[in-house]
Amino acid sequence: MGLPTGFLEIERKERPYEKVEARLKHWHEFIQPLAAEEMSRQGARCMDCGIPFCHNGCPVNNLIPDWNELVRRGRWRDALDVLHSTNNFPEFTGRICPAPCEAACTLNIDDNPVTIKSIECAIVDRGWEEGWIVPQPAAHRTGKRAAVVGSGPAGLACAQQLARAGHSVTLFEKADRIGGLLRYGIPDFKMEKRLIDRRMRQMEPEGVEFRTGVEVGATLSVKSLLEGYDAVALTGGAEWPRDLEVPGRELSGIHFAMDFLAQQNKRVAGDDEARAAPRGTISAKGKHVVVIGGGDTGSDCVGTSNRQGAASVTQLEVMPQPPDKENKALTWPDWPLKMRTSSSHEEGVGRDFAVLTKRALGDDGKLRALECVHVTWGKAADGRMAMTEVEGSRFELAADLVLLAMGFLGPRRPGLLEQADVALDPRGNVLANVMDYTTSVPRVFAAGDMRRGQSLVVWAIREGRQCARAIDESLMGTSTLPR
């Protein structure tokens, strides 16, 4: 490394946020980028650690020390080339990835990791500003046709890699716009959708045809895809939400998180209310909102509810509150379980842990409260974790709107998967390994959340890239695409 003592001489500096009272008034991104000179200084903090554990922490195996050093030297375009060599969409991961690379950074032993995520985002944002990112069409076309079903990060990465290998690619999306949960699950204040549109404008000249409003398994059969294409990649995500199976679930005012988030994203995109909410508006304005689920989706519901003008927002989690700080000797360089407070939490929310919802209470079919109880966790006789209700801990929580953000059970079965007739693993995901991504049906491949279950955008990009290589190899006998 060019500055081996940089981590001793330079303090970690992260991108600042717009103040809460200002950012709650709009739906735009509110992270403020640092100047190029400061980013170069942050890159200089990357130490000559010998073994770059950040590589292991990053699912796409980003060459992090390499582009940190290039940024330190002001060689931004070279840094962009290195970054793109492993990641098709660093502007996505630089905004919404939880940065397991930083958790794995050697400097994180001292709670002071390199600002890897910020540097990554700065590199790609500068690449777009300078006009360095352009279409990369293949020099030769193979004459082979590939269909990719689902336009989330796995599908986008798979489609772009296949097109760059020279294949003709059609990307099918059942929604009205490309992007999957990037488009309709991630709020605009975390990632603006112009970033997806910009990548689409790059991918079309490369040979990717986008077809929206086409639901494979409904408006288009799987059989017709197999007849018209040499290979089919299933990248439809894990969209089957976990439900709240309690008395009173039928009361009006209880909704799945994704229904709520998608409506707001459509409003921000300019859709009128009839198009954004064809089955009825879900609004937090003036309501006591309860978000059930303590993960990222729940956090997104908190931020969206506050921007809509909720009277109050409470987030419940059935698991116990994690420790404020992890035991580094036990966890590093792996992703630690610890208390995490997101930017949305900082905007205003009451959080309660080890809470089990027992029933929904209402009047005349309309929700008014939740009946809850606190629980403790311990090992059962079979060795698995089990909960026990705390005697006398029942309480009621006022609620006009309940948003279910309790995770996903896997891909939806009706339509696509039923027609494809692919084998499923014991968890209900499409059965395919990570070597060739082939399913039980010839010429049908699977990647992303549809194969691995609910996961991170960075894992989806990795699987999409690797699936594209597997398809290219199956079609051509060999592949020059990276894994």
C-alpha positions in Angstrom: 0.0 0.0 0.0 1.2 3.5 -0.7 0.4 4.9 2.8 0.9 2.1 5.3 0.4 4.4 8.3 -2.8 6.0 6.9 -5.0 4.1 9.3 -3.1 5.7 12.2 -2.9 9.2 10.8 -6.4 9.6 9.3 -9.7 9.4 11.2 -12.6 7.5 9.7 -15.1 10.0 8.2 -18.5 8.8 6.9 -20.9 10.5 4.6 -23.2 12.9 6.5 -27.0 12.8 6.5 -29.4 15.7 5.8 -31.0 16.8 9.1 -34.1 14.8 10.1 -36.5 17.7 10.0 -35.5 18.5 6.4 -35.4 15.0 5.0 -38.8 14.0 6.3 -40.3 16.6 4.0 -39.2 14.8 0.8 -38.6 11.4 -0.8 -35.1 12.0 -2.3 -31.9 10.5 -1.1 -30.5 12.4 1.8 -26.9 11.1 2.2 -24.5 13.9 1.3 -21.4 12.7 -0.6 -17.9 13.7 0.5 -15.4 15.6 -1.6 -13.1 13.6 -3.8 -10.1 14.8 -1.7 -11.7 13.4 1.4 -12.5 10.1 -0.3 -8.9 9.8 -1.3 -7.9 10.3 2.3 -10.4 7.6 3.4 -8.9 5.3 0.8 -5.5 5.8 2.3 -6.8 4.3 5.6 -6.9 0.9 3.9 -4.0 -0.9 5.7 -1.5 -3.4 4.4 -3.2 -6.1 6.4 -1.7 -9.1 4.5 -5.0 -11.0 4.3 -7.8 -8.8 3.0 -10.7 -10.2 5.1 -13.0 -7.7 3.3 -12.8 -10.0 0.3 -14.4 -12.7 2.3 -17.0 -10.4 3.7 -18.1 -9.2 0.2 -20.4 -11.7 -1.6 -19.3 -10.4 -5.0 -15.6 -10.6 -4.0 -14.9 -6.9 -4.7 -11.2 -6.2 -5.0 -11.5 -3.6 -2.2 -7.9 -2.9 -1.3 -7.1 -2.4 -5.0 -9.7 0.3 -5.6 -9.0 1.9 -2.3 -5.4 2.4 -3.3 -6.4 3.7 -6.7 -8.7 6.3 -5.2 -5.9 7.3 -2.8 -3.7 8.0 -5.8 -6.5 9.9 -7.7 -6.8 7.2 -10.4 -10.6 7.2 -10.3 -11.2 5.7 -13.8 -8.9 2.8 -13.0 -10.7 2.3 -9.7 -14.0 2.2 -11.7 -12.7 -0.6 -14.0 -11.6 -2.6 -11.0 -14.9 -2.1 -9.3 -17.0 -3.1 -12.3 -14.9 -6.2 -12.8 -16.8 -7.8 -9.9 -20.0 -5.8 -9.6 -22.4 -4.8 -12.4 -24.2 -2.2 -10.2 -22.1 -0.7 -7.5 -24.4 2.4 -7.4 -27.0 0.0 -5.9 -24.8 -1.7 -3.4 -23.1 1.6 -2.5 -26.5 2.8 -1.3 -28.4 -0.2 0.1 -25.9 -2.9 0.9 -25.4 -3.3 4.7 -21.6 -3.5 4.0 -20.5 -6.9 5.4 -17.1 -5.9 3.9 -16.8 -3.2 6.6 -17.7 -5.7 9.3 -14.9 -7.9 8.0 -12.3 -5.1 7.7 -9.3 -5.6 9.8 -9.7 -2.1 11.2 -13.2 -3.2 12.5 -11.5 -5.1 15.2 -11.1 -1.6 16.7 -14.6 -0.5 15.5 -13.0 1.8 13.0 -13.3 0.2 9.6 -12.4 1.7 6.2 -15.4 3.5 4.7 -15.6 0.9 2.0 -19.3 1.5 1.0 -18.8 5.2 0.7 -15.7 4.9 -1.5 -17.5 2.3 -3.7 -20.4 4.7 -4.2 -18.1 7.6 -4.9 -16.3 5.7 -7.6 -19.3 4.7 -9.5 -21.1 8.1 -9.1 -18.0 9.8 -10.5 -17.9 7.3 -13.3 -21.4 8.4 -14.4 -20.7 12.1 -13.9 -17.5 11.8 -16.1 -19.3 9.8 -18.8 -17.0 6.8 -18.3 -19.8 4.3 -18.0 -21.1 3.5 -21.5 -22.6 0.4 -23.2 -20.3 -2.5 -23.8 -21.9 -4.5 -26.6 -20.3 -7.8 -27.5 -17.9 -7.8 -30.5 -19.6 -10.9 -31.9 -23.1 -12.3 -31.6 -23.6 -16.0 -30.8 -27.0 -16.5 -32.3 -28.2 -17.9 -29.0 -31.3 -16.6 -27.2 -31.7 -16.5 -23.4 -34.8 -15.5 -21.4 -34.4 -14.0 -17.9 -37.6 -14.0 -15.8 -37.6 -11.4 -13.1 -35.8 -8.0 -13.3 -34.5 -7.6 -9.7 -30.7 -7.3 -9.2 -30.2 -11.0 -9.9 -32.1 -10.8 -13.2 -30.4 -7.5 -14.2 -26.9 -8.8 -13.5 -27.6 -12.1 -15.3 -29.1 -10.4 -18.4 -26.2 -7.9 -18.7 -23.6 -10.6 -18.4 -25.3 -12.8 -21.0 -25.7 -9.9 -23.4 -22.0 -9.0 -23.1 -21.2 -12.6 -23.9 -22.9 -12.1 -27.2 -26.3 -13.7 -26.6 -29.7 -12.1 -27.4 -31.4 -11.6 -24.1 -35.0 -10.8 -23.2 -35.7 -9.8 -19.6 -39.4 -10.4 -18.6 -41.0 -8.5 -15.7 -44.6 -8.9 -14.5 -44.7 -5.3 -13.1 -45.1 -2.2 -15.1 -41.5 -1.1 -14.6 -38.1 -2.9 -14.5 -36.3 -3.4 -11.2 -38.2 -5.8 -9.0 -37.9 -5.0 -5.3 -35.2 -2.5 -6.2 -38.0 -0.5 -7.9 -41.0 -1.2 -5.6 -39.5 -2.5 -2.3 -36.7 0.0 -1.6 -37.9 3.5 -0.8 -36.7 6.4 -3.0 -35.1 8.1 0.0 -32.7 5.1 0.1 -32.2 4.6 -3.6 -33.7 6.8 -6.3 -35.1 4.9 -9.3 -33.3 7.0 -11.9 -30.4 4.8 -11.1 -32.2 1.8 -12.5 -33.4 3.7 -15.5 -29.9 4.8 -16.2 -28.6 1.2 -16.2 -31.4 0.2 -18.5 -30.3 2.8 -21.0 -26.8 1.2 -20.9 -28.1 -2.4 -21.2 -30.4 -1.9 -24.2 -27.6 -1.1 -26.7 -25.7 -4.1 -25.2 -28.5 -6.4 -26.4 -31.0 -6.7 -23.6 -34.7 -6.4 -24.5 -36.9 -5.4 -21.6 -40.5 -6.6 -21.6 -42.7 -5.3 -18.8 -46.2 -6.3 -17.9 -45.5 -9.9 -18.8 -46.1 -12.5 -16.1 -44.5 -15.7 -17.1 -46.8 -18.5 -15.9 -49.9 -16.3 -16.5 -49.8 -14.1 -19.6 -47.0 -16.1 -21.1 -46.4 -19.8 -20.6 -43.1 -21.4 -19.6 -43.6 -23.9 -22.4 -43.5 -21.0 -25.0 -40.3 -19.7 -23.4 -38.6 -23.1 -23.7 -39.7 -23.3 -27.3 -38.4 -19.8 -28.2 -35.2 -19.6 -26.2 -32.1 -21.7 -25.8 -32.0 -21.1 -22.0 -34.3 -19.7 -19.3 -33.1 -18.2 -16.1 -35.6 -17.9 -13.2 -34.7 -14.9 -11.1 -38.1 -13.9 -9.8 -37.2 -13.4 -6.1 -38.8 -14.6 -2.9 -42.1 -12.8 -2.8 -44.2 -15.0 -0.5 -44.6 -12.9 2.6 -44.9 -14.4 6.1 -48.4 -13.7 7.4 -49.6 -12.9 10.9 -51.8 -15.8 11.8 -53.7 -14.5 14.8 -57.4 -13.8 15.6 -58.5 -10.6 14.1 -56.2 -10.8 11.1 -59.2 -10.1 8.8 -59.7 -6.6 10.3 -59.1 -3.7 7.9 -55.9 -1.9 8.5 -53.5 -4.9 8.5 -51.3 -5.1 5.4 -48.1 -6.6 4.1 -45.2 -4.3 4.1 -44.5 -4.7 0.4 -48.0 -3.6 -0.5 -47.5 -0.4 1.5 -44.0 0.3 0.2 -44.9 -0.3 -3.5 -47.8 2.1 -3.4 -45.6 5.0 -2.2 -42.9 4.2 -4.7 -45.5 4.4 -7.5 -46.7 7.8 -6.2 -43.1 9.1 -6.2 -42.8 7.8 -9.8 -45.7 10.0 -10.8 -48.5 7.5 -10.9 -52.0 8.7 -9.9 -53.7 7.1 -6.9 -55.9 4.8 -9.1 -52.8 3.3 -10.6 -50.6 3.4 -7.5 -53.3 1.7 -5.3 -55.8 -0.1 -7.5 -57.1 -2.1 -4.5 -57.3 0.8 -2.1 -54.9 3.3 -0.6 -52.7 2.3 2.4 -51.7 5.5 4.2 -50.0 6.2 7.5 -51.1 9.8 7.7 -52.5 10.7 11.1 -52.4 7.0 12.2 -50.8 5.0 15.0 -48.6 2.7 13.0 -47.3 -0.6 14.3 -44.6 -2.3 12.2 -44.1 -6.0 13.0 -40.7 -7.2 12.1 -37.3 -5.7 13.0 -35.3 -6.1 9.8 -34.6 -3.7 6.9 -38.1 -4.0 5.4 -39.5 -2.9 8.8 -37.1 0.0 8.9 -38.2 1.1 5.4 -41.8 1.0 6.7 -40.8 3.3 9.6 -39.2 5.8 7.3 -42.1 5.8 4.9 -44.7 6.1 7.6 -43.0 9.1 9.1 -42.8 10.8 5.7 -46.5 10.2 5.2 -47.3 11.9 8.5 -48.0 9.1 11.0 -49.2 10.1 14.5 -46.8 7.5 16.0 -44.7 4.6 14.8 -43.9 1.5 16.9 -41.7 -1.3 15.7 -42.0 -4.8 17.3 -39.6 -7.6 17.1 -40.3 -11.1 18.4 -36.6 -11.9 19.1 -34.8 -10.4 22.1 -32.9 -7.2 21.9 -29.4 -7.9 20.6 -26.3 -6.5 22.4 -25.2 -3.0 21.7 -21.7 -4.3 20.8 -20.6 -7.7 19.6 -17.8 -9.8 21.0 -15.1 -9.3 18.3 -13.1 -12.2 19.5 -16.1 -14.5 18.7 -17.6 -12.9 15.6 -15.0 -11.0 13.6 -14.6 -11.1 10.6 -18.2 -12.6 10.2 -21.3 -10.5 10.2 -22.2 -9.8 13.9 -25.5 -9.9 15.7 -25.8 -6.5 17.4 -28.2 -3.7 17.9 -28.5 -1.7 14.7 -30.2 1.7 14.4 -31.0 2.8 10.9 -31.4 6.4 9.6 -35.2 5.7 9.6 -35.1 4.7 13.3 -33.4 8.0 14.0 -36.3 9.8 12.4 -38.6 8.7 15.2 -39.9 5.3 16.3 -40.6 3.3 19.4 -38.9 -0.1 19.4 -39.8 -3.1 21.6 -38.2 -6.5 21.5 -39.3 -10.0 22.6 -42.9 -9.1 21.8 -45.4 -11.6 20.4 -48.7 -10.5 18.9 -51.6 -12.5 20.3 -54.6 -10.9 18.5 -55.8 -7.9 16.6 -58.6 -5.9 18.2 -61.2 -3.8 16.4 -64.6 -2.4 16.1 -67.0 -2.8 13.2 -64.4 -4.6 11.2 -61.8 -1.9 11.7 -58.5 -2.3 13.5 -58.0 -0.3 16.8 -55.3 -2.1 18.7 -53.0 -5.1 19.1 -52.9 -7.4 22.1 -49.3 -8.4 22.7 -47.2 -10.3 25.3 -43.5 -10.3 26.1 -41.6 -13.5 25.7 -38.4 -15.1 26.8 -36.2 -17.4 24.6 -34.5 -20.6 25.6 -33.5 -24.0 24.3 -36.3 -26.6 24.2 -35.8 -30.3 24.8 -35.0 -30.9 21.1 -32.2 -28.3 21.2 -34.1 -25.7 19.2 -34.8 -22.2 20.4 -38.4 -21.8 21.8 -40.3 -18.9 23.3 -42.1 -18.7 26.6 -44.7 -16.1 27.4 -43.9 -13.9 30.4 -46.7 -14.2 32.9 -48.6 -11.0 33.5 -46.9 -9.2 30.6 -49.9 -8.8 28.3 -50.6 -5.3 27.0 -52.6 -3.5 24.3 -51.0 -1.2 21.8 -53.0 1.4 19.9 -52.9 0.7 16.2 -54.8 2.1 13.2 -52.4 0.6 10.7 -50.3 -2.6 11.1 -47.6 -3.4 8.6 -46.3 -6.9 8.4 -42.6 -7.0 7.7 -41.8 -10.5 9.1 -39.7 -11.7 6.2 -40.5 -14.0 3.3 -41.2 -17.8 3.0 -39.6 -18.1 -0.5 -40.9 -17.7 -4.0 -44.6 -17.9 -4.8 -45.6 -21.3 -6.2 -48.6 -20.5 -8.4 -48.0 -19.7 -12.0 -44.4 -19.7 -12.9 -43.0 -22.4 -10.7 -46.0 -24.7 -11.1 -45.7 -24.5 -14.9 -41.9 -24.8 -14.9 -42.4 -28.0 -12.7 -38.9 -27.5 -11.2 -37.9 -29.3 -8.0 -37.9 -27.3 -4.8 -35.6 -27.7 -1.8 -36.8 -28.4 1.7 -37.3 -24.6 2.4 -39.5 -24.2 -0.7 -36.9 -22.5 -2.9 -36.0 -23.6 -6.4 -33.5 -26.4 -6.2 -30.2 -25.5 -7.9 -26.6 -25.6 -6.9 -24.1 -22.7 -7.0 -21.8 -24.5 -9.5 -24.0 -24.6 -12.6 -27.3 -23.1 -11.3 -29.2 -25.8 -13.2 -32.7 -26.8 -12.0 -34.3 -30.2 -12.4 -35.7 -29.1 -15.8 -33.2 -29.1 -18.7 -32.2 -25.6 -20.0 -33.8 -23.9 -17.0 -31.6 -22.2 -14.4 -32.3 -20.4 -11.2 -30.5 -17.6 -9.2 -31.0 -15.0 -6.6 -33.7 -15.1 -3.9 -35.8 -17.5 -5.9 -32.9 -20.0 -5.4 -31.4 -19.0 -2.0 -34.4 -17.5 -0.3 -34.7 -13.9 1.1 -31.3 -12.3 1.0 -29.2 -9.2 0.2 -29.0 -7.3 -3.1 -25.3 -8.1 -3.2 -25.9 -11.8 -3.0 -28.5 -11.4 -5.8 -25.9 -9.7 -8.1 -23.3 -12.4 -7.3 -25.7 -15.2 -8.2 -27.0 -13.4 -11.3 -23.4 -13.1 -12.6 -22.5 -16.7 -11.8 -25.7 -18.0 -13.3 -24.9 -16.1 -16.5 -21.5 -17.7 -16.7 -23.1 -21.1 -16.2 -25.7 -20.5 -19.0 -23.0 -19.2 -21.3 -20.9 -22.3 -20.7 -23.8 -24.6 -21.3 -24.7 -22.9 -24.6 -21.1 -22.5 -25.9 -19.1 -25.2 -24.2 -16.9 -22.7 -22.5 -17.1 -19.2 -21.1 -14.9 -16.2 -20.7 -17.4 -14.5 -18.2 -16.0 -14.1 -14.7 -17.5 -16.0 -11.8 
